[in-house]
Amino acid sequence: MAGPAERILDRVFLLTTSRRRHPAPVGGEAGGEWSVREAGPRWFALWSGDAARLRRLRVLLLPADWLGLTAEQDLALLQAQLGQGPWPGQSGRALREARLALRRALSRGV
């Protein structure tokens, strides 16, 4: 169970992210039902590094839609978040491109 400080940070997480407009069906091997949330590049950079919180809250976090990532890049970020490697037929290229797009957005101060 999360202590008071963790509950406050959970609330900040929920306030700085939003539900994904077109959530992908999530379940099965992911261990039940998870929600998909999105955040701007700065908040994504902060919260994506907190894997324990994301797992505890059962949240899959993606960058905001306006960043313009492809579905393949989104999937690569989710796989990295879940600690899975690329699926057969996928290369690490999509993950590298997604991370590059995030770094560019952060460098522009978005």
Short mmCIF file of the C-alpha atoms (twelve columns), coordinates in Angstrom:
data_MODEL
# 
_entry.id   MODEL 
# 
loop_
_atom_site.group_PDB 
_atom_site.id 
_atom_site.type_symbol 
_atom_site.label_atom_id 
_atom_site.label_alt_id 
_atom_site.label_comp_id 
_atom_site.label_asym_id 
_atom_site.label_seq_id 
_atom_site.Cartn_x 
_atom_site.Cartn_y 
_atom_site.Cartn_z 
_atom_site.pdbx_PDB_model_num 
ATOM 1   C CA . MET A 1   0.000  0.000   0.000   1 
ATOM 2   C CA . ALA A 2   1.246  3.452   -0.916  1 
ATOM 3   C CA . GLY A 3   2.005  5.961   1.809   1 
ATOM 4   C CA . PRO A 4   0.751  9.560   1.882   1 
ATOM 5   C CA . ALA A 5   3.663  10.907  -0.176  1 
ATOM 6   C CA . GLU A 6   3.128  8.245   -2.847  1 
ATOM 7   C CA . ARG A 7   -0.593 9.002   -2.990  1 
ATOM 8   C CA . ILE A 8   0.195  12.693  -3.536  1 
ATOM 9   C CA . LEU A 9   2.581  11.795  -6.361  1 
ATOM 10  C CA . ASP A 10  -0.061 9.467   -7.822  1 
ATOM 11  C CA . ARG A 11  -2.463 12.423  -7.865  1 
ATOM 12  C CA . VAL A 12  0.149  14.641  -9.542  1 
ATOM 13  C CA . PHE A 13  0.677  11.882  -12.107 1 
ATOM 14  C CA . LEU A 14  -3.054 11.764  -12.878 1 
ATOM 15  C CA . LEU A 15  -3.224 15.569  -13.120 1 
ATOM 16  C CA . THR A 16  -0.254 15.809  -15.499 1 
ATOM 17  C CA . THR A 17  -1.386 13.035  -17.829 1 
ATOM 18  C CA . SER A 18  -4.638 12.400  -19.661 1 
ATOM 19  C CA . ARG A 19  -6.527 9.382   -20.922 1 
ATOM 20  C CA . ARG A 20  -5.540 8.336   -24.398 1 
ATOM 21  C CA . ARG A 21  -8.250 9.329   -26.889 1 
ATOM 22  C CA . HIS A 22  -8.081 6.098   -28.841 1 
ATOM 23  C CA . PRO A 23  -6.948 3.542   -26.316 1 
ATOM 24  C CA . ALA A 24  -5.643 0.288   -27.604 1 
ATOM 25  C CA . PRO A 25  -7.236 -2.839  -26.172 1 
ATOM 26  C CA . VAL A 26  -5.002 -3.798  -23.293 1 
ATOM 27  C CA . GLY A 27  -5.196 -6.970  -21.272 1 
ATOM 28  C CA . GLY A 28  -4.381 -10.635 -21.619 1 
ATOM 29  C CA . GLU A 29  -0.685 -11.198 -21.051 1 
ATOM 30  C CA . ALA A 30  -0.304 -7.693  -19.633 1 
ATOM 31  C CA . GLY A 31  -2.013 -9.096  -16.533 1 
ATOM 32  C CA . GLY A 32  -5.595 -7.888  -16.652 1 
ATOM 33  C CA . GLU A 33  -6.913 -4.477  -17.481 1 
ATOM 34  C CA . TRP A 34  -4.557 -1.545  -17.804 1 
ATOM 35  C CA . SER A 35  -5.372 2.036   -18.743 1 
ATOM 36  C CA . VAL A 36  -3.530 3.985   -21.416 1 
ATOM 37  C CA . ARG A 37  -2.591 7.575   -20.593 1 
ATOM 38  C CA . GLU A 38  -0.596 10.195  -22.450 1 
ATOM 39  C CA . ALA A 39  1.619  13.074  -21.436 1 
ATOM 40  C CA . GLY A 40  3.510  15.892  -23.089 1 
ATOM 41  C CA . PRO A 41  7.230  15.304  -23.691 1 
ATOM 42  C CA . ARG A 42  8.415  16.772  -20.364 1 
ATOM 43  C CA . TRP A 43  5.918  14.859  -18.248 1 
ATOM 44  C CA . PHE A 44  6.467  11.720  -20.323 1 
ATOM 45  C CA . ALA A 45  10.221 11.966  -19.682 1 
ATOM 46  C CA . LEU A 46  9.567  12.268  -15.958 1 
ATOM 47  C CA . TRP A 47  6.867  9.628   -15.485 1 
ATOM 48  C CA . SER A 48  8.135  7.023   -17.954 1 
ATOM 49  C CA . GLY A 49  11.164 6.574   -15.707 1 
ATOM 50  C CA . ASP A 50  8.929  5.622   -12.762 1 
ATOM 51  C CA . ALA A 51  8.183  2.049   -13.818 1 
ATOM 52  C CA . ALA A 52  7.122  0.972   -10.313 1 
ATOM 53  C CA . ARG A 53  4.414  3.653   -10.173 1 
ATOM 54  C CA . LEU A 54  3.163  2.829   -13.670 1 
ATOM 55  C CA . ARG A 55  2.933  -0.865  -12.793 1 
ATOM 56  C CA . ARG A 56  1.233  -0.180  -9.451  1 
ATOM 57  C CA . LEU A 57  -1.323 2.133   -11.089 1 
ATOM 58  C CA . ARG A 58  -1.651 -0.307  -14.032 1 
ATOM 59  C CA . VAL A 59  -0.965 2.447   -16.556 1 
ATOM 60  C CA . LEU A 60  0.679  2.276   -19.952 1 
ATOM 61  C CA . LEU A 61  2.080  5.717   -20.711 1 
ATOM 62  C CA . LEU A 62  2.551  7.165   -24.186 1 
ATOM 63  C CA . PRO A 63  3.622  10.599  -25.420 1 
ATOM 64  C CA . ALA A 64  0.835  12.971  -26.425 1 
ATOM 65  C CA . ASP A 65  -0.717 12.377  -29.865 1 
ATOM 66  C CA . TRP A 66  0.386  15.777  -31.147 1 
ATOM 67  C CA . LEU A 67  4.000  14.615  -31.085 1 
ATOM 68  C CA . GLY A 68  3.169  12.681  -34.264 1 
ATOM 69  C CA . LEU A 69  4.594  9.260   -33.442 1 
ATOM 70  C CA . THR A 70  3.503  6.343   -35.586 1 
ATOM 71  C CA . ALA A 71  1.613  3.359   -34.201 1 
ATOM 72  C CA . GLU A 72  4.801  1.298   -34.548 1 
ATOM 73  C CA . GLN A 73  6.742  3.849   -32.489 1 
ATOM 74  C CA . ASP A 74  4.004  3.896   -29.814 1 
ATOM 75  C CA . LEU A 75  4.117  0.105   -29.675 1 
ATOM 76  C CA . ALA A 76  7.907  0.141   -29.353 1 
ATOM 77  C CA . LEU A 77  7.668  2.562   -26.405 1 
ATOM 78  C CA . LEU A 78  5.058  0.354   -24.732 1 
ATOM 79  C CA . GLN A 79  7.222  -2.730  -25.220 1 
ATOM 80  C CA . ALA A 80  10.174 -0.905  -23.662 1 
ATOM 81  C CA . GLN A 81  7.963  0.172   -20.752 1 
ATOM 82  C CA . LEU A 82  6.855  -3.422  -20.185 1 
ATOM 83  C CA . GLY A 83  10.441 -4.648  -20.437 1 
ATOM 84  C CA . GLN A 84  9.825  -6.589  -23.639 1 
ATOM 85  C CA . GLY A 85  12.037 -6.591  -26.660 1 
ATOM 86  C CA . PRO A 86  10.834 -5.960  -30.194 1 
ATOM 87  C CA . TRP A 87  8.299  -8.424  -31.525 1 
ATOM 88  C CA . PRO A 88  9.388  -10.754 -34.326 1 
ATOM 89  C CA . GLY A 89  9.759  -8.795  -37.531 1 
ATOM 90  C CA . GLN A 90  10.339 -5.530  -35.667 1 
ATOM 91  C CA . SER A 91  13.648 -3.851  -35.325 1 
ATOM 92  C CA . GLY A 92  14.792 -1.437  -32.645 1 
ATOM 93  C CA . ARG A 93  14.484 1.316   -35.268 1 
ATOM 94  C CA . ALA A 94  10.986 2.370   -34.158 1 
ATOM 95  C CA . LEU A 95  12.112 2.756   -30.553 1 
ATOM 96  C CA . ARG A 96  15.162 4.790   -31.571 1 
ATOM 97  C CA . GLU A 97  13.013 7.050   -33.769 1 
ATOM 98  C CA . ALA A 98  10.446 7.545   -30.989 1 
ATOM 99  C CA . ARG A 99  13.133 8.461   -28.478 1 
ATOM 100 C CA . LEU A 100 14.725 10.830  -30.998 1 
ATOM 101 C CA . ALA A 101 11.382 12.582  -31.562 1 
ATOM 102 C CA . LEU A 102 10.995 12.966  -27.793 1 
ATOM 103 C CA . ARG A 103 14.512 14.396  -27.429 1 
ATOM 104 C CA . ARG A 104 13.839 16.871  -30.250 1 
ATOM 105 C CA . ALA A 105 10.598 18.006  -28.615 1 
ATOM 106 C CA . LEU A 106 12.377 18.443  -25.283 1 
ATOM 107 C CA . SER A 107 15.213 20.397  -26.884 1 
ATOM 108 C CA . ARG A 108 12.644 22.775  -28.435 1 
ATOM 109 C CA . GLY A 109 11.251 23.363  -24.960 1 
ATOM 110 C CA . VAL A 110 7.836  21.929  -25.788 1 
# 
